[in-house]
Amino acid sequence: MAVFWENGQKRALQDAEAGALPFGANLFAGSYQGQHQDGRNPNYKIMPGDRVSVNTWGALEIKRVFVVDGQGNIFLPSIGPVPLSGVKNSQLTKVVKSQIAKVYRTGVGVYTNLLTAAPVGVYVTGGVPRPGRYAGVPADSVLFFLNQAGGIDAKAGSYRSISLLRENKSIAEIDLYEFILNGTLPPIQFADGDTILVKRRGPTVLVLGEVANPGYIELLPGKMSGADALAVVPKAATATTVTVQGLVAGQSHNSTMEVAVFAKSQLSDGDTVYLRSEGRPDTILIHFEGEFVGPSLLSIARGSRLLDVLNYVEIDPTLSDVSAVHLRRSEVAAKQKQSIDNSLHRLERSAMLALSGTEKEAAIRVQEAKLMQSFIQRARTIQPLGRVVTASGGTQQNLLLVDGDTIVIPARTNVVRIGGEVRMTQAVVYTPGMNAGDYIRRAGGFTDRADDDNIIIMHASAEVTMGHDESNIRPGDEILVAPAVDSKIMQNAADISQVLYQIAVAAAVVLTVF
């Protein structure tokens, strides 16, 4: 069993090995039952036991169905035996007509039709789950007969070395990989008594990692290089690095190499090959949002910085607020989400484990727990924005950009929005000199549930400040008033307040507790 890493990655490898199947195992996942060929294809060769319809008109009238006898002939009245064994279906009318022409040179029209092919019994043995004799018709494919025998035995049978025996002589060799990869099978017409022999499985390597279908790949003797293994791996593989583990002369080995080196390396039966992509692309994708001219998705060189990119973005200064440019980064959003979830988990735990001294207090705690659960469920649906402040002291910093960053260029505006626990949530025109309290009064003042001591100001630049007397209000800012949590009513008031402010800062959303 291969081991490349420890802990979770080691466990993932163990699980992958446990569920690995031979390459091509899904070939027999469907059903071939009832999907007989009827033998009427043009290249089908007529055999003893086949039924042929012959119709003639004119000087000779025949309208009968004939069975090809054991010598491969049909017997036409007034004509005699007509040899058909081995004749292709497409040549049937021509052969019959030529035989009639030996007696009736002119004046006879001929029409023939192969009605049914004689059934055959084919033996399937070797590396299959259910060896035995199976019925079909000569034109059935080798897959049809193999499927009846249960497909290829996953531990013993070969997908690459299958022989068709007739009178103890091999008349065809079949490699199912050629069918799986290229769609080709040798043209075979079965005869009664034929034997399909699935030979023992050849040398195999276990291929895991970044491939479409991890599993065992069977290699042919003499073709045991990494290139031979990669030729079988589906094109979905995008690996750049390969780790090979196995035994050589009884000694275990474990080596890691690039794909180009692996292609020239020789493999051994039982090796485990793990493919993975460790290279990084030379470019990253950056999104744009807000007021700008040009595409919203841009591919840039890895290592590019914010100011370098902004220099190539066309904007209209009268429409864009360049002083409020900031980033949204998925990594930051994920960490904010994790922090909120951790706080909610602690809050939920403390609420569920709260002790009560009296029956009346217990009833209050039950009701409080229900309210808390409702709040926690709503809070868990909040998705943080992952905003990153990129300006310091009014100067935009030249931050290093990472793949997936969103550069936000806010639209220039002359309004300030007020929300949360205010009587009238609205946007009002920016007035120089007004502080947060002034704007809240223009929104009707605080509600009875407001925490009027801690007002959150979400600046357009993603910066967050707090304070009732905050006077650094700028156009495009948003003033949020969180609800107050009464410690006399709610046992976990401090924890709830912490979550409320975490959500407000991370997602610009004010939740209510009740």
C-alpha positions as CSV (number, residue, x, y, z in Angstrom):
1,M,0.0,0.0,0.0
2,A,1.5,3.3,-1.1
3,V,2.2,6.1,1.4
4,F,3.3,9.5,0.2
5,W,2.0,11.9,2.9
6,E,0.8,11.7,6.4
7,N,-2.5,12.1,8.2
8,G,-5.4,13.2,6.0
9,Q,-3.5,12.8,2.7
10,K,-2.3,9.4,3.6
11,R,-5.9,8.4,4.5
12,A,-7.2,9.7,1.2
13,L,-4.6,7.5,-0.6
14,Q,-5.8,4.5,1.3
15,D,-9.4,5.1,0.4
16,A,-8.5,5.6,-3.2
17,E,-6.6,2.3,-3.3
18,A,-9.4,0.5,-1.6
19,G,-11.9,1.5,-4.3
20,A,-9.6,1.3,-7.3
21,L,-10.8,-0.8,-10.2
22,P,-9.1,-2.0,-13.4
23,F,-9.1,0.5,-16.2
24,G,-12.0,-0.5,-18.4
25,A,-14.1,-2.1,-15.6
26,N,-17.0,0.1,-16.6
27,L,-17.1,-1.5,-20.0
28,F,-19.4,-4.2,-18.5
29,A,-21.4,-1.9,-16.2
30,G,-24.3,-1.8,-18.6
31,S,-26.4,-4.6,-20.0
32,Y,-26.0,-6.4,-23.4
33,Q,-29.0,-8.6,-22.8
34,G,-31.3,-8.7,-25.8
35,Q,-28.9,-6.7,-27.9
36,H,-28.2,-9.5,-30.4
37,Q,-26.9,-8.8,-33.9
38,D,-29.2,-10.2,-36.6
39,G,-26.3,-11.2,-38.9
40,R,-27.7,-9.0,-41.7
41,N,-24.8,-6.7,-42.1
42,P,-23.3,-6.7,-45.6
43,N,-20.0,-8.3,-44.5
44,Y,-21.6,-11.3,-42.7
45,K,-20.5,-14.6,-44.1
46,I,-23.2,-17.2,-44.6
47,M,-22.8,-20.3,-42.5
48,P,-24.6,-23.8,-42.3
49,G,-27.9,-23.4,-40.5
50,D,-28.7,-19.9,-41.8
51,R,-32.1,-19.3,-43.4
52,V,-32.2,-17.7,-46.9
53,S,-35.2,-16.5,-48.8
54,V,-35.0,-17.0,-52.6
55,N,-37.5,-15.5,-55.0
56,T,-37.3,-15.9,-58.8
57,W,-39.7,-14.9,-61.6
58,G,-39.9,-15.3,-65.3
59,A,-38.8,-18.5,-66.9
60,L,-38.2,-20.0,-63.4
61,E,-40.5,-19.3,-60.5
62,I,-39.3,-20.0,-56.9
63,K,-40.7,-18.6,-53.7
64,R,-39.2,-20.5,-50.8
65,V,-37.0,-20.2,-47.7
66,F,-34.0,-22.5,-47.7
67,V,-31.8,-23.6,-44.8
68,V,-28.1,-23.8,-45.6
69,D,-27.1,-27.5,-45.1
70,G,-24.1,-28.9,-43.3
71,Q,-22.1,-28.8,-46.5
72,G,-22.8,-25.1,-47.0
73,N,-25.3,-25.5,-49.8
74,I,-29.0,-24.8,-50.6
75,F,-30.8,-26.9,-53.2
76,L,-32.8,-25.0,-55.8
77,P,-35.4,-27.0,-57.8
78,S,-34.3,-27.4,-61.5
79,I,-30.9,-25.9,-60.6
80,G,-29.3,-28.1,-58.0
81,P,-27.0,-27.3,-55.1
82,V,-25.8,-23.7,-54.8
83,P,-22.7,-23.3,-52.5
84,L,-23.2,-20.4,-50.1
85,S,-21.0,-21.1,-47.1
86,G,-18.5,-18.2,-46.7
87,V,-20.4,-15.9,-49.2
88,K,-20.9,-12.4,-47.9
89,N,-24.4,-11.2,-47.4
90,S,-23.8,-8.4,-49.9
91,Q,-22.9,-11.0,-52.6
92,L,-25.8,-13.4,-51.9
93,T,-28.1,-12.4,-54.8
94,K,-25.1,-12.2,-57.2
95,V,-24.0,-15.8,-56.3
96,V,-27.5,-17.3,-56.6
97,K,-28.2,-15.5,-59.9
98,S,-24.9,-16.7,-61.4
99,Q,-25.8,-20.3,-60.5
100,I,-29.2,-20.0,-62.1
101,A,-27.7,-18.4,-65.2
102,K,-25.8,-21.7,-65.8
103,V,-29.2,-23.3,-66.7
104,Y,-31.4,-20.3,-67.6
105,R,-29.2,-17.8,-69.4
106,T,-32.0,-15.2,-69.7
107,G,-35.5,-14.4,-68.7
108,V,-35.1,-15.0,-64.9
109,G,-35.2,-12.3,-62.2
110,V,-33.7,-13.1,-58.8
111,Y,-34.1,-11.6,-55.4
112,T,-32.6,-13.1,-52.2
113,N,-32.7,-12.2,-48.5
114,L,-30.8,-13.5,-45.5
115,L,-33.6,-14.0,-42.9
116,T,-31.9,-15.3,-39.8
117,A,-28.5,-16.4,-38.8
118,A,-28.1,-19.7,-37.2
119,P,-27.5,-19.6,-33.4
120,V,-24.1,-20.5,-32.0
121,G,-22.8,-21.6,-28.7
122,V,-19.6,-20.0,-27.6
123,Y,-17.4,-21.0,-24.6
124,V,-16.1,-18.3,-22.4
125,T,-13.4,-19.3,-19.9
126,G,-10.2,-18.1,-18.2
127,G,-10.3,-14.9,-16.2
128,V,-14.0,-14.4,-16.1
129,P,-16.4,-14.7,-13.0
130,R,-18.7,-17.2,-14.7
131,P,-17.0,-19.5,-17.2
132,G,-19.4,-21.5,-19.4
133,R,-21.1,-21.9,-22.7
134,Y,-23.3,-19.0,-23.9
135,A,-25.7,-18.6,-26.8
136,G,-25.6,-15.9,-29.4
137,V,-25.5,-15.4,-33.2
138,P,-22.3,-15.4,-35.3
139,A,-22.4,-11.6,-35.7
140,D,-22.5,-10.9,-31.9
141,S,-19.5,-9.0,-30.6
142,V,-16.9,-10.5,-28.2
143,L,-18.2,-8.0,-25.6
144,F,-21.7,-9.6,-25.8
145,F,-20.3,-13.0,-24.8
146,L,-17.9,-11.7,-22.2
147,N,-20.7,-9.7,-20.6
148,Q,-22.7,-12.9,-20.2
149,A,-19.8,-14.5,-18.4
150,G,-19.7,-11.5,-16.0
151,G,-17.1,-9.5,-17.7
152,I,-13.4,-9.6,-16.9
153,D,-12.4,-10.8,-13.4
154,A,-11.1,-7.7,-11.6
155,K,-8.2,-9.6,-9.9
156,A,-7.2,-12.3,-12.3
157,G,-8.4,-11.5,-15.9
158,S,-6.6,-9.6,-18.6
159,Y,-8.2,-6.8,-20.6
160,R,-5.3,-6.9,-23.0
161,S,-4.8,-10.6,-23.8
162,I,-7.9,-12.4,-25.0
163,S,-7.8,-15.2,-27.5
164,L,-10.5,-16.6,-29.8
165,L,-9.9,-20.3,-30.3
166,R,-11.5,-22.4,-33.1
167,E,-10.6,-26.1,-33.2
168,N,-7.9,-25.4,-30.6
169,K,-6.2,-22.8,-32.8
170,S,-6.1,-19.1,-32.1
171,I,-7.8,-17.2,-34.9
172,A,-7.8,-13.8,-33.3
173,E,-6.1,-11.8,-30.5
174,I,-8.2,-9.1,-28.7
175,D,-7.0,-6.1,-26.7
176,L,-9.9,-4.4,-25.1
177,Y,-7.8,-1.3,-24.5
178,E,-7.8,-0.7,-28.3
179,F,-11.6,-0.7,-28.1
180,I,-11.8,1.6,-25.1
181,L,-9.2,4.1,-26.3
182,N,-9.7,3.9,-30.1
183,G,-13.0,2.2,-30.7
184,T,-11.6,-0.7,-32.7
185,L,-12.3,-4.5,-32.4
186,P,-11.0,-7.2,-34.8
187,P,-13.8,-8.3,-37.2
188,I,-14.9,-11.6,-35.8
189,Q,-17.7,-14.0,-37.0
190,F,-18.3,-16.6,-34.4
191,A,-18.9,-20.3,-35.2
192,D,-20.6,-22.9,-33.0
193,G,-18.1,-24.3,-30.5
194,D,-15.7,-21.3,-30.5
195,T,-13.9,-20.5,-27.3
196,I,-13.1,-17.1,-25.9
197,L,-10.1,-17.4,-23.5
198,V,-9.4,-14.6,-21.2
199,K,-5.7,-15.0,-20.1
200,R,-4.2,-14.1,-16.8
201,R,-3.8,-10.5,-16.0
202,G,-0.4,-9.0,-17.1
203,P,1.8,-6.6,-15.1
204,T,-0.2,-3.7,-13.7
205,V,0.4,-0.3,-12.0
206,L,-2.0,1.6,-9.8
207,V,-2.5,5.1,-11.1
208,L,-3.9,7.6,-8.6
209,G,-4.2,11.4,-8.2
210,E,-5.2,13.9,-10.8
211,V,-6.7,11.5,-13.3
212,A,-10.3,11.2,-14.5
213,N,-10.6,7.6,-13.3
214,P,-8.0,6.3,-10.8
215,G,-7.4,2.6,-11.1
216,Y,-5.2,-0.3,-12.2
217,I,-3.6,-0.1,-15.6
218,E,-2.5,-3.2,-17.3
219,L,0.7,-2.9,-19.3
220,L,2.0,-5.2,-22.0
221,P,5.3,-7.1,-21.5
222,G,8.1,-5.0,-23.1
223,K,6.0,-1.9,-22.9
224,M,6.5,-0.9,-19.3
225,S,7.6,2.7,-19.5
226,G,5.9,5.7,-18.0
227,A,5.0,6.8,-21.5
228,D,3.1,3.5,-22.0
229,A,1.1,4.2,-18.8
230,L,0.4,7.8,-19.7
231,A,-0.9,6.6,-23.1
232,V,-3.7,4.8,-21.3
233,V,-4.5,7.6,-18.8
234,P,-7.5,9.7,-20.0
235,K,-6.7,13.1,-21.4
236,A,-8.3,14.7,-18.3
237,A,-5.0,14.2,-16.5
238,T,-3.2,17.5,-16.0
239,A,-0.4,16.3,-13.8
240,T,3.1,17.9,-13.8
241,T,4.7,15.8,-11.1
242,V,4.7,12.1,-10.6
243,T,5.6,10.0,-7.5
244,V,6.3,6.3,-8.0
245,Q,6.4,3.7,-5.2
246,G,7.1,0.0,-5.5
247,L,9.6,-2.8,-5.2
248,V,12.8,-3.4,-7.2
249,A,14.8,-6.6,-6.4
250,G,12.9,-6.9,-3.1
251,Q,13.7,-3.4,-2.0
252,S,11.1,-0.7,-1.7
253,H,11.6,2.6,-3.6
254,N,9.9,5.9,-3.6
255,S,10.8,8.6,-6.1
256,T,9.3,11.9,-7.3
257,M,10.0,13.3,-10.7
258,E,8.5,15.5,-13.4
259,V,6.2,14.0,-16.0
260,A,8.8,14.3,-18.8
261,V,11.3,12.2,-16.7
262,F,8.6,9.7,-15.7
263,A,7.7,9.1,-19.4
264,K,11.2,7.7,-19.9
265,S,11.3,5.7,-16.7
266,Q,10.7,2.0,-16.5
267,L,7.9,0.7,-14.3
268,S,7.6,-2.6,-12.5
269,D,4.6,-4.8,-11.9
270,G,2.8,-3.6,-8.7
271,D,4.1,0.0,-8.8
272,T,1.8,2.8,-7.5
273,V,1.9,6.0,-9.6
274,Y,0.5,9.2,-8.1
275,L,0.1,12.1,-10.5
276,R,-0.5,15.6,-9.2
277,S,-0.3,19.2,-10.5
278,E,2.1,21.3,-8.6
279,G,3.1,23.9,-11.2
280,R,1.6,27.3,-11.0
281,P,0.3,29.2,-14.1
282,D,2.2,32.3,-15.2
283,T,-1.0,34.3,-15.1
284,I,-3.9,35.0,-12.6
285,L,-7.4,36.2,-13.1
286,I,-8.6,39.4,-11.6
287,H,-12.2,40.7,-11.5
288,F,-13.4,44.3,-11.6
289,E,-16.5,45.7,-10.0
290,G,-17.9,49.2,-9.9
291,E,-17.5,52.2,-12.3
292,F,-14.9,51.6,-15.0
293,V,-14.5,51.1,-18.7
294,G,-13.4,47.7,-20.1
295,P,-13.8,44.0,-19.4
296,S,-14.8,42.8,-15.9
297,L,-12.3,39.9,-16.0
298,L,-8.6,40.3,-16.8
299,S,-5.7,37.9,-17.0
300,I,-2.6,39.4,-15.6
301,A,1.0,38.2,-14.9
302,R,1.5,36.5,-11.6
303,G,3.2,39.0,-9.2
304,S,1.4,42.0,-10.5
305,R,0.4,44.7,-8.0
306,L,-2.7,46.9,-7.6
307,L,-1.4,50.2,-8.8
308,D,0.3,48.6,-11.8
309,V,-3.0,47.2,-12.8
310,L,-5.0,50.3,-12.1
311,N,-2.7,52.3,-14.4
312,Y,-4.1,50.2,-17.3
313,V,-7.8,50.5,-16.3
314,E,-9.7,53.3,-18.0
315,I,-12.0,55.3,-15.8
316,D,-14.0,58.5,-15.9
317,P,-12.9,60.6,-12.8
318,T,-16.3,62.3,-12.8
319,L,-18.0,58.9,-12.3
320,S,-15.5,56.9,-10.4
321,D,-14.4,57.4,-6.8
322,V,-10.7,56.5,-7.1
323,S,-10.1,57.5,-3.5
324,A,-12.3,54.6,-2.3
325,V,-10.7,51.8,-4.4
326,H,-10.4,48.5,-2.4
327,L,-10.2,44.8,-2.8
328,R,-12.5,41.8,-2.2
329,R,-10.5,38.6,-1.5
330,S,-12.0,35.2,-1.2
331,E,-9.4,34.1,1.3
332,V,-10.3,37.0,3.6
333,A,-14.0,36.2,3.3
334,A,-13.3,32.5,4.2
335,K,-11.5,33.5,7.4
336,Q,-14.2,36.0,8.3
337,K,-16.8,33.3,7.8
338,Q,-14.8,30.8,9.9
339,S,-14.5,33.4,12.7
340,I,-18.2,34.1,12.7
341,D,-19.0,30.3,12.7
342,N,-16.7,29.8,15.6
343,S,-18.4,32.5,17.6
344,L,-21.8,31.1,16.7
345,H,-20.7,27.6,17.8
346,R,-19.5,29.0,21.2
347,L,-22.8,30.9,21.5
348,E,-24.9,27.9,20.7
349,R,-23.0,25.7,23.1
350,S,-23.3,28.2,26.0
351,A,-27.0,28.7,25.3
352,M,-27.7,25.0,25.3
353,L,-25.7,24.3,28.5
354,A,-27.1,27.2,30.5
355,L,-28.0,26.2,34.1
356,S,-31.2,27.2,35.8
357,G,-31.9,27.5,39.6
358,T,-35.6,27.5,39.5
359,E,-38.5,26.2,37.4
360,K,-39.4,29.7,36.3
361,E,-35.8,30.4,35.3
362,A,-35.7,27.1,33.4
363,A,-38.8,28.1,31.4
364,I,-37.1,31.4,30.6
365,R,-34.0,29.6,29.4
366,V,-36.0,27.3,27.1
367,Q,-37.6,30.3,25.5
368,E,-34.3,32.1,25.2
369,A,-32.7,29.0,23.6
370,K,-35.4,29.0,20.9
371,L,-34.8,32.6,20.1
372,M,-31.0,32.0,20.1
373,Q,-31.4,29.0,17.7
374,S,-33.4,31.1,15.3
375,F,-30.8,33.9,15.4
376,I,-27.9,31.4,14.9
377,Q,-29.6,29.8,11.9
378,R,-30.0,33.2,10.3
379,A,-26.5,34.3,11.2
380,R,-25.0,31.2,9.6
381,T,-26.4,32.1,6.2
382,I,-24.5,35.4,6.1
383,Q,-21.7,35.5,3.6
384,P,-18.8,37.9,4.4
385,L,-17.6,40.2,1.6
386,G,-13.9,39.7,2.3
387,R,-13.1,43.4,1.9
388,V,-9.5,44.6,2.1
389,V,-8.6,48.2,2.8
390,T,-5.9,49.2,0.3
391,A,-5.4,52.9,1.2
392,S,-3.4,54.2,4.1
393,G,-3.5,57.9,5.1
394,G,-5.3,58.7,1.9
395,T,-2.6,57.1,-0.3
396,Q,-3.4,54.0,-2.3
397,Q,-0.9,51.1,-1.5
398,N,0.6,49.0,-4.2
399,L,-0.5,45.6,-2.8
400,L,0.4,42.3,-4.4
401,L,-2.6,40.8,-6.1
402,V,-3.6,37.1,-5.9
403,D,-5.7,34.9,-8.2
404,G,-9.4,35.6,-7.9
405,D,-9.1,39.1,-6.4
406,T,-11.9,41.6,-7.1
407,I,-10.8,45.2,-7.6
408,V,-13.7,47.4,-6.5
409,I,-13.8,50.9,-8.0
410,P,-16.9,52.5,-6.4
411,A,-19.1,54.9,-8.3
412,R,-18.9,58.5,-7.2
413,T,-22.0,59.5,-5.2
414,N,-23.2,62.3,-3.0
415,V,-25.4,60.3,-0.6
416,V,-24.9,58.6,2.7
417,R,-26.9,55.6,3.7
418,I,-28.3,55.0,7.1
419,G,-29.6,51.5,8.2
420,G,-30.1,49.1,11.1
421,E,-31.9,50.2,14.2
422,V,-33.1,53.6,12.9
423,R,-36.7,54.6,12.5
424,M,-36.3,55.3,8.7
425,T,-33.7,53.3,6.8
426,Q,-32.8,55.6,3.9
427,A,-30.1,57.4,1.9
428,V,-29.6,61.1,2.5
429,V,-27.6,63.8,0.7
430,Y,-24.1,64.2,2.0
431,T,-23.6,67.4,3.9
432,P,-20.1,68.5,4.9
433,G,-19.6,68.9,8.6
434,M,-22.4,66.6,9.7
435,N,-21.4,63.7,12.0
436,A,-22.9,60.3,12.4
437,G,-25.4,61.4,15.0
438,D,-26.6,64.2,12.7
439,Y,-27.3,61.7,9.9
440,I,-29.1,59.3,12.2
441,R,-31.4,62.2,13.4
442,R,-32.2,62.8,9.7
443,A,-33.2,59.1,9.5
444,G,-35.7,59.6,12.4
445,G,-33.4,58.8,15.2
446,F,-32.8,55.5,17.0
447,T,-35.3,52.8,17.6
448,D,-36.0,51.6,21.1
449,R,-33.7,48.6,20.5
450,A,-30.7,50.5,19.2
451,D,-27.2,50.4,20.7
452,D,-26.7,54.1,20.4
453,D,-23.2,54.0,22.0
454,N,-21.6,52.0,19.2
455,I,-22.4,53.2,15.7
456,I,-20.6,51.5,12.8
457,I,-19.5,53.6,9.8
458,M,-18.8,51.5,6.7
459,H,-16.6,53.8,4.5
460,A,-16.8,53.4,0.7
461,S,-13.1,52.5,0.9
462,A,-13.9,49.4,3.0
463,E,-12.5,51.0,6.1
464,V,-14.6,50.7,9.3
465,T,-14.8,53.1,12.1
466,M,-17.1,53.5,15.1
467,G,-18.5,56.3,17.2
468,H,-21.6,58.4,17.8
469,D,-19.6,61.6,17.2
470,E,-17.7,60.3,14.2
471,S,-17.4,63.3,11.9
472,N,-15.2,61.7,9.2
473,I,-18.3,60.9,7.1
474,R,-17.7,60.9,3.3
475,P,-20.0,60.5,0.3
476,G,-20.8,56.8,-0.3
477,D,-20.4,55.8,3.4
478,E,-23.0,53.7,5.2
479,I,-23.9,54.2,8.8
480,L,-25.2,51.1,10.6
481,V,-26.8,50.9,14.0
482,A,-26.7,47.5,15.7
483,P,-29.4,46.4,18.1
484,A,-28.6,46.5,21.9
485,V,-28.7,43.2,23.7
486,D,-30.0,43.6,27.3
487,S,-27.9,41.5,29.7
488,K,-30.9,41.4,32.1
489,I,-33.0,39.5,29.5
490,M,-30.4,37.5,27.5
491,Q,-27.8,35.5,29.5
492,N,-25.3,35.6,26.7
493,A,-25.7,39.3,25.8
494,A,-21.9,40.0,25.4
495,D,-21.4,37.0,23.1
496,I,-24.4,38.0,21.0
497,S,-23.2,41.6,20.7
498,Q,-19.8,40.3,19.5
499,V,-21.4,38.2,16.8
500,L,-23.6,41.1,15.7
501,Y,-20.6,43.4,15.2
502,Q,-18.6,40.7,13.5
503,I,-21.4,40.2,10.9
504,A,-21.9,44.0,10.5
505,V,-18.2,44.6,9.8
506,A,-17.7,41.5,7.6
507,A,-20.9,41.6,5.6
508,A,-22.3,45.1,6.1
509,V,-25.5,43.5,7.5
510,V,-27.3,44.3,10.7
511,L,-29.2,41.3,12.2
512,T,-31.9,41.5,14.8
513,V,-31.9,39.1,17.7
514,F,-35.7,38.9,18.1
